[in-house]
Amino acid sequence: MKKGQTENSDVLVKVKPWQVWYTLVVLFVLYMMDYALRSVIGPMTPALKADLGLSDTEVGWLMSVVLIGVAVFALPLSYLIDRWSRSKMISLMSVIWSVASLLSGFCINFGQLLATRTIVGVGEASFVSGGMALIAAMIKKARRALVTGIWVAAIPFGSAFGFLVGGFVTKSFGWQAAFMAVAAPGIIFGILAWFMPDYKIDKAALNKAGDVPRSNALGSTLKEFVKIKTLPILYLTIALEMCYVLGYVPWVPVLLNRTMGMDTVLASSVSAGLALTAIIAMPLGGWVTDKVSQNNPRNKVLVIVVVMLLASIFMAAGTYLASLPLFAIGVFFTSAFVAAQLNAVQEIVPAYQRSTAMGLYMLTGYILGGMWGPILMGAVSDAVNIQTSFLVISGIGFLSSFGYLWSSKYFNADYHRAREVDRAMGLLETK
């Protein structure tokens, strides 16, 4: 931006208010079901071990294989989103993951469950990429982290729903019925997603943006990403953080059952309650992020540093002392950084690369970290106990805070460089 110029509009999609609300509601429900499918298996663990003779490590694989499916397909599907349609891809993928969950209810052995759970992951691979790109396009920067925080509050709702269905339905009707119960909403709202508004990139403007011609080829895009100093550091750090978060969440009912003496139903209910603390933590974290980063964008990364330190320390303390209050505080802080993280990844890349950037976020985050979390938890639990698993995973979360601190060094320069590209493409108005 030249001296004296200011951004007149930082939204890419100008639609009616009801269309924004329609999009946010559909994305919210689908994000709920995304996480319900992940958490539903935790409370099933005793039934799966009894009916199919599974070990904790095998249950860990049923949790992680979803993340593997996400990781492998996130980048190519997200790249396709940027070249085709965010809303239509979200629609197709949500129907696929829901049907795969439905089929899980008909499985009779570990191999079949592993296959259907993999398809669930493939279906989920492009959802966050497309959803975050739509939110970044529709919501002004001054409220973007807050709205993102409200959207990602669907995660605890979904996790709680999955915990409750996994506990109550499994006890009353069997684990097969629990898989089926979480499938229907995704199919219905997947169809509704087809009609969400979207935006298109002008290819001619793309090729001539700035002084250097730009390509929409995947290889060229990845080369451009490497030049964004903040991005590789963020991706590696997010991998550690995902190992921590995605590792511990589905095992919470098991921890409560084995170390705090709760039966399966009570452990599921308490786990749901812990997940729902994020209803406050996520929007609050987004609001704080918006406030502290208005004049200094890098502050959104520093928010993550503080929150991750607090989350990992309190979770480790709660686990070691078998203290539910301390553990709950750790869970609360773990939820508070999500809006800041998602916005950080989106804002250091130009708008035409946002879905692809989120796809690479999912690929590196899950392959290098997230997919190993549940497996690591199960393996350590088999070798020692579930309490030790939570202590190990908390240590990994603690380490990730230092990576976020490192990435903050380059954040502002990369943020302003990305906005220059957006203005050169005519996506941001100036006056």
C-alpha positions as CSV (number, residue, x, y, z in Angstrom):
1,M,0.0,0.0,0.0
2,K,1.3,3.4,-0.9
3,K,1.8,6.1,1.8
4,G,-1.5,7.7,2.6
5,Q,-3.6,4.8,1.4
6,T,-5.9,2.8,3.6
7,E,-7.9,-0.3,3.1
8,N,-11.5,0.5,2.3
9,S,-12.7,-3.0,2.4
10,D,-11.0,-6.2,3.5
11,V,-13.8,-8.7,2.5
12,L,-13.8,-10.6,-0.8
13,V,-17.4,-11.7,-0.8
14,K,-20.0,-9.0,-0.4
15,V,-23.3,-10.8,0.3
16,K,-26.5,-10.1,2.2
17,P,-26.4,-10.6,6.0
18,W,-28.7,-13.7,5.8
19,Q,-26.3,-15.3,3.4
20,V,-23.5,-14.8,5.9
21,W,-25.6,-16.3,8.7
22,Y,-26.7,-19.2,6.5
23,T,-23.0,-20.0,5.7
24,L,-21.9,-19.7,9.4
25,V,-24.7,-22.0,10.6
26,V,-24.0,-24.7,8.0
27,L,-20.3,-24.5,8.6
28,F,-20.9,-24.6,12.4
29,V,-23.0,-27.8,12.3
30,L,-20.7,-29.5,9.9
31,Y,-17.7,-28.7,12.1
32,M,-19.6,-30.2,15.0
33,M,-20.1,-33.4,13.1
34,D,-16.5,-33.4,12.0
35,Y,-15.4,-33.7,15.6
36,A,-18.3,-35.8,16.8
37,L,-17.0,-38.5,14.4
38,R,-13.6,-38.2,16.0
39,S,-14.6,-38.3,19.6
40,V,-17.4,-40.9,19.4
41,I,-14.9,-43.7,19.5
42,G,-13.4,-42.9,22.9
43,P,-16.3,-44.0,25.0
44,M,-16.7,-47.1,22.8
45,T,-13.3,-48.3,23.9
46,P,-14.5,-50.8,26.5
47,A,-17.2,-52.2,24.1
48,L,-14.7,-52.5,21.2
49,K,-12.2,-54.2,23.4
50,A,-14.8,-56.7,24.6
51,D,-16.5,-57.3,21.2
52,L,-13.6,-57.3,18.8
53,G,-10.7,-58.0,21.3
54,L,-8.9,-54.7,20.4
55,S,-5.9,-53.4,22.4
56,D,-5.5,-49.7,23.3
57,T,-3.0,-49.4,20.5
58,E,-5.5,-50.6,18.0
59,V,-8.1,-48.3,19.3
60,G,-5.5,-45.5,18.9
61,W,-5.1,-46.5,15.3
62,L,-8.9,-46.2,14.8
63,M,-8.6,-42.6,16.1
64,S,-5.5,-41.8,14.2
65,V,-6.4,-43.3,10.8
66,V,-9.0,-40.5,10.4
67,L,-6.2,-38.0,10.8
68,I,-4.1,-39.9,8.3
69,G,-6.9,-39.7,5.8
70,V,-7.1,-36.0,6.4
71,A,-3.4,-35.5,6.1
72,V,-2.9,-37.4,2.8
73,F,-5.8,-35.8,1.0
74,A,-5.8,-32.3,2.6
75,L,-3.3,-30.6,0.2
76,P,-4.7,-31.9,-3.2
77,L,-8.3,-31.4,-2.2
78,S,-7.6,-27.9,-0.8
79,Y,-5.7,-27.0,-3.9
80,L,-8.8,-28.1,-5.9
81,I,-11.0,-25.9,-3.7
82,D,-9.0,-22.8,-4.7
83,R,-9.4,-23.7,-8.3
84,W,-13.1,-24.9,-8.2
85,S,-15.5,-24.1,-5.4
86,R,-15.2,-23.9,-1.6
87,S,-18.9,-24.4,-1.0
88,K,-19.4,-27.3,-3.4
89,M,-16.3,-29.2,-2.2
90,I,-17.5,-28.8,1.4
91,S,-20.8,-30.2,0.4
92,L,-19.4,-33.3,-1.3
93,M,-16.9,-34.1,1.4
94,S,-19.3,-33.8,4.3
95,V,-21.7,-36.3,2.6
96,I,-18.7,-38.7,2.0
97,W,-17.6,-38.6,5.6
98,S,-21.1,-39.1,6.9
99,V,-21.8,-42.1,4.7
100,A,-18.5,-43.6,5.8
101,S,-19.5,-43.3,9.4
102,L,-22.8,-45.0,8.6
103,L,-20.9,-47.9,7.1
104,S,-18.8,-48.1,10.2
105,G,-21.9,-49.4,12.0
106,F,-21.9,-52.5,9.8
107,C,-18.3,-53.5,10.4
108,I,-17.5,-56.8,12.1
109,N,-13.7,-56.6,12.5
110,F,-10.8,-54.3,13.0
111,G,-9.8,-54.2,9.3
112,Q,-13.2,-53.1,8.2
113,L,-13.4,-50.4,10.8
114,L,-9.9,-49.2,9.9
115,A,-11.1,-48.9,6.2
116,T,-14.3,-46.9,7.0
117,R,-12.5,-44.7,9.4
118,T,-9.9,-43.9,6.8
119,I,-12.7,-42.8,4.4
120,V,-14.1,-40.5,7.2
121,G,-10.7,-38.8,7.2
122,V,-10.7,-38.4,3.4
123,G,-14.1,-36.8,3.6
124,E,-12.9,-34.4,6.3
125,A,-9.7,-33.5,4.5
126,S,-10.8,-30.3,2.8
127,F,-13.5,-29.0,5.2
128,V,-11.4,-26.7,7.4
129,S,-9.6,-25.3,4.3
130,G,-12.8,-24.4,2.6
131,G,-14.6,-23.2,5.7
132,M,-11.8,-21.0,6.9
133,A,-11.3,-19.5,3.4
134,L,-15.0,-18.6,3.3
135,I,-14.9,-16.9,6.7
136,A,-11.8,-15.0,5.9
137,A,-13.5,-13.8,2.7
138,M,-16.8,-12.7,4.2
139,I,-15.8,-11.3,7.6
140,K,-13.9,-8.0,8.1
141,K,-10.5,-8.3,9.8
142,A,-11.6,-6.4,12.9
143,R,-14.1,-9.2,13.7
144,R,-12.5,-12.1,11.9
145,A,-10.8,-13.8,14.9
146,L,-13.9,-13.5,17.0
147,V,-16.1,-15.0,14.3
148,T,-13.5,-17.7,13.8
149,G,-13.6,-18.4,17.5
150,I,-17.4,-18.7,17.4
151,W,-17.1,-21.1,14.4
152,V,-14.5,-23.3,16.0
153,A,-16.6,-23.5,19.2
154,A,-18.4,-26.1,17.1
155,I,-15.4,-28.4,18.0
156,P,-16.4,-28.7,21.7
157,F,-20.0,-29.0,20.8
158,G,-19.1,-31.8,18.4
159,S,-16.7,-33.5,20.8
160,A,-19.3,-33.4,23.5
161,F,-22.0,-34.7,21.2
162,G,-19.6,-37.5,20.2
163,F,-18.7,-38.3,23.8
164,L,-22.4,-38.5,24.8
165,V,-23.5,-40.6,21.8
166,G,-20.5,-42.8,22.2
167,G,-21.3,-43.4,25.9
168,F,-25.1,-43.5,26.1
169,V,-26.0,-45.0,22.7
170,T,-23.2,-47.6,23.0
171,K,-24.5,-48.7,26.4
172,S,-28.1,-48.9,25.3
173,F,-27.9,-50.0,21.7
174,G,-24.3,-51.0,21.0
175,W,-21.3,-49.3,19.4
176,Q,-22.7,-49.9,15.9
177,A,-25.7,-47.7,16.6
178,A,-23.4,-45.0,17.9
179,F,-21.6,-44.8,14.6
180,M,-24.8,-44.5,12.7
181,A,-26.3,-41.9,15.0
182,V,-23.5,-39.4,14.2
183,A,-23.9,-39.8,10.4
184,A,-27.4,-38.3,9.6
185,P,-26.7,-34.6,10.4
186,G,-23.7,-34.5,8.2
187,I,-25.7,-35.7,5.2
188,I,-28.4,-33.2,5.7
189,F,-26.2,-30.2,6.2
190,G,-23.8,-31.4,3.5
191,I,-26.6,-30.9,1.0
192,L,-27.3,-27.4,2.4
193,A,-23.6,-26.5,2.0
194,W,-23.9,-26.7,-1.8
195,F,-25.9,-23.4,-1.7
196,M,-23.4,-21.3,0.3
197,P,-22.0,-18.2,-1.5
198,D,-18.5,-18.3,-2.7
199,Y,-15.9,-16.2,-4.6
200,K,-13.8,-16.7,-7.7
201,I,-10.2,-15.7,-8.5
202,D,-9.6,-13.7,-11.7
203,K,-6.9,-15.8,-13.4
204,A,-5.7,-12.9,-15.5
205,A,-5.2,-10.8,-12.4
206,L,-3.6,-13.7,-10.7
207,N,-1.0,-14.1,-13.5
208,K,-0.1,-10.4,-13.4
209,A,-0.3,-9.5,-9.7
210,G,2.6,-7.4,-8.6
211,D,5.8,-7.1,-10.6
212,V,6.3,-10.8,-10.9
213,P,3.9,-13.1,-12.8
214,R,2.2,-15.6,-10.6
215,S,1.2,-19.1,-11.4
216,N,-1.8,-21.1,-10.0
217,A,0.1,-24.4,-10.4
218,L,0.6,-26.3,-7.2
219,G,4.3,-26.6,-7.5
220,S,4.7,-22.9,-8.0
221,T,2.4,-22.2,-5.0
222,L,4.5,-24.4,-2.8
223,K,7.7,-22.6,-3.9
224,E,6.1,-19.3,-2.9
225,F,5.1,-20.7,0.5
226,V,8.7,-21.7,1.2
227,K,9.7,-18.0,0.7
228,I,7.2,-16.9,3.4
229,K,9.5,-17.2,6.4
230,T,6.8,-17.5,9.0
231,L,5.0,-20.3,7.2
232,P,7.4,-23.3,7.5
233,I,8.1,-22.5,11.2
234,L,4.3,-22.3,11.8
235,Y,3.7,-25.6,10.1
236,L,6.3,-27.5,12.1
237,T,5.1,-25.9,15.3
238,I,1.5,-26.7,14.5
239,A,2.5,-30.3,14.0
240,L,3.8,-30.5,17.6
241,E,0.6,-28.8,18.9
242,M,-1.6,-31.1,16.9
243,C,0.1,-34.1,18.3
244,Y,-0.7,-32.8,21.7
245,V,-4.4,-31.7,21.2
246,L,-5.5,-34.5,18.8
247,G,-3.6,-37.0,20.9
248,Y,-5.3,-36.3,24.3
249,V,-8.9,-35.4,23.3
250,P,-10.3,-38.8,22.4
251,W,-8.6,-40.4,25.4
252,V,-10.2,-38.2,28.1
253,P,-13.0,-40.6,28.9
254,V,-10.4,-43.4,29.3
255,L,-8.3,-41.2,31.7
256,L,-11.4,-40.4,33.8
257,N,-12.5,-44.0,33.9
258,R,-9.1,-45.5,34.9
259,T,-7.6,-42.8,37.1
260,M,-10.6,-41.1,38.7
261,G,-12.8,-44.2,39.0
262,M,-15.7,-43.0,36.9
263,D,-17.9,-45.6,35.0
264,T,-18.2,-45.3,31.3
265,V,-21.4,-43.2,31.2
266,L,-20.2,-40.8,33.9
267,A,-16.8,-40.5,32.2
268,S,-18.5,-39.7,28.9
269,S,-20.7,-37.1,30.5
270,V,-17.8,-35.4,32.3
271,S,-15.7,-35.5,29.1
272,A,-18.6,-33.8,27.3
273,G,-18.7,-31.1,30.0
274,L,-15.0,-30.5,29.7
275,A,-15.3,-30.2,26.0
276,L,-18.0,-27.6,26.3
277,T,-15.8,-25.3,28.3
278,A,-14.4,-24.4,24.9
279,I,-17.7,-22.7,24.1
280,I,-16.4,-19.8,26.2
281,A,-12.7,-20.3,25.6
282,M,-12.8,-20.3,21.8
283,P,-14.8,-17.1,21.2
284,L,-13.0,-15.4,24.2
285,G,-9.6,-16.3,22.7
286,G,-10.8,-14.9,19.3
287,W,-12.0,-11.7,20.9
288,V,-8.7,-11.2,22.8
289,T,-6.8,-11.9,19.6
290,D,-8.7,-9.3,17.7
291,K,-8.1,-6.7,20.4
292,V,-4.4,-7.2,20.9
293,S,-3.5,-7.5,17.2
294,Q,-5.3,-4.5,15.8
295,N,-2.2,-2.4,15.6
296,N,0.4,-5.3,15.6
297,P,-0.6,-8.4,13.7
298,R,2.2,-10.5,15.3
299,N,0.4,-10.3,18.7
300,K,-2.0,-13.0,17.5
301,V,0.9,-15.4,17.5
302,L,2.1,-14.3,21.0
303,V,-1.4,-15.0,22.3
304,I,-0.8,-18.6,21.2
305,V,2.5,-18.7,23.1
306,V,1.0,-17.7,26.4
307,V,-2.1,-20.0,26.0
308,M,-0.1,-23.1,25.1
309,L,2.2,-22.7,28.1
310,L,-0.7,-22.4,30.4
311,A,-2.6,-25.3,28.8
312,S,0.2,-27.8,28.9
313,I,1.2,-26.9,32.5
314,F,-2.3,-27.2,33.9
315,M,-3.0,-30.4,32.1
316,A,0.1,-32.0,33.3
317,A,-0.6,-30.9,36.9
318,G,-4.2,-32.1,36.7
319,T,-3.1,-35.5,35.3
320,Y,-0.3,-36.0,37.8
321,L,-2.4,-35.0,40.8
322,A,-5.5,-36.7,39.5
323,S,-7.2,-33.3,40.0
324,L,-10.2,-32.7,37.8
325,P,-10.3,-28.9,38.4
326,L,-6.7,-28.5,37.3
327,F,-7.2,-30.8,34.3
328,A,-10.3,-28.7,33.4
329,I,-8.3,-25.5,33.4
330,G,-5.8,-27.1,31.0
331,V,-8.6,-28.2,28.7
332,F,-10.0,-24.6,28.8
333,F,-6.7,-23.0,27.8
334,T,-6.1,-25.6,25.1
335,S,-9.2,-24.3,23.3
336,A,-8.4,-20.6,23.6
337,F,-5.7,-20.4,20.9
338,V,-7.5,-22.0,18.0
339,A,-9.0,-18.8,16.4
340,A,-5.6,-17.1,16.6
341,Q,-3.8,-20.1,15.0
342,L,-6.2,-20.4,12.0
343,N,-6.2,-16.7,11.3
344,A,-2.4,-16.6,11.6
345,V,-2.0,-19.1,8.8
346,Q,-4.6,-17.4,6.6
347,E,-3.3,-13.8,7.0
348,I,0.3,-14.4,5.9
349,V,-0.6,-15.7,2.5
350,P,-2.5,-13.9,-0.4
351,A,-6.2,-14.6,-0.7
352,Y,-5.9,-16.8,-3.8
353,Q,-3.7,-19.2,-1.8
354,R,-5.7,-19.5,1.4
355,S,-7.3,-22.9,0.9
356,T,-4.1,-24.3,-0.3
357,A,-2.3,-22.9,2.7
358,M,-4.9,-24.6,5.0
359,G,-4.5,-27.8,3.1
360,L,-0.7,-27.8,3.7
361,Y,-1.5,-26.9,7.3
362,M,-3.6,-30.1,7.6
363,L,-1.0,-32.2,5.7
364,T,2.0,-31.2,7.7
365,G,0.1,-30.9,11.0
366,Y,-1.4,-34.3,10.8
367,I,1.4,-36.3,9.1
368,L,4.2,-34.8,11.3
369,G,2.2,-34.6,14.5
370,G,-1.5,-35.1,14.8
371,M,-1.8,-38.6,13.5
372,W,0.8,-39.8,15.9
373,G,-0.9,-38.4,19.0
374,P,-3.6,-41.0,19.6
375,I,-1.2,-43.8,18.6
376,L,1.4,-42.5,21.0
377,M,-1.2,-42.2,23.8
378,G,-2.3,-45.8,23.2
379,A,1.2,-47.2,23.0
380,V,2.4,-45.5,26.2
381,S,-0.9,-46.6,27.9
382,D,-0.2,-50.2,27.0
383,A,3.4,-50.0,28.1
384,V,2.9,-48.0,31.3
385,N,-0.5,-46.5,32.0
386,I,-2.9,-43.8,30.6
387,Q,-1.8,-41.3,33.2
388,T,1.8,-41.4,31.9
389,S,0.4,-41.0,28.3
390,F,-1.2,-37.6,29.3
391,L,2.1,-36.4,31.0
392,V,4.1,-37.2,27.8
393,I,1.6,-35.5,25.5
394,S,1.5,-32.4,27.8
395,G,5.2,-32.1,27.5
396,I,4.9,-32.0,23.7
397,G,2.3,-29.2,24.0
398,F,4.8,-27.3,26.2
399,L,7.5,-27.5,23.5
400,S,5.2,-26.2,20.8
401,S,4.9,-22.8,22.6
402,F,8.6,-22.1,21.8
403,G,8.0,-22.7,18.1
404,Y,5.2,-20.1,18.0
405,L,7.5,-17.6,19.7
406,W,10.1,-18.2,17.0
407,S,7.5,-17.7,14.2
408,S,6.4,-14.3,15.6
409,K,9.7,-12.8,14.6
410,Y,8.8,-12.8,10.9
411,F,5.0,-12.5,11.1
412,N,4.5,-8.8,10.4
413,A,6.7,-8.6,7.3
414,D,4.9,-11.6,5.8
415,Y,1.5,-10.3,6.7
416,H,2.0,-6.9,5.0
417,R,3.6,-8.6,1.9
418,A,0.5,-10.8,1.5
419,R,-1.8,-7.7,1.6
420,E,0.2,-6.0,-1.1
421,V,-0.5,-9.0,-3.4
422,D,-4.2,-8.8,-2.6
423,R,-4.3,-5.1,-3.4
424,A,-2.3,-5.7,-6.7
425,M,-5.0,-8.2,-7.7
426,G,-7.8,-5.7,-7.0
427,L,-9.1,-7.8,-4.1
428,L,-8.7,-5.0,-1.5
429,E,-10.0,-1.6,-2.2
430,T,-7.8,1.4,-1.3
431,K,-8.5,5.1,-1.1
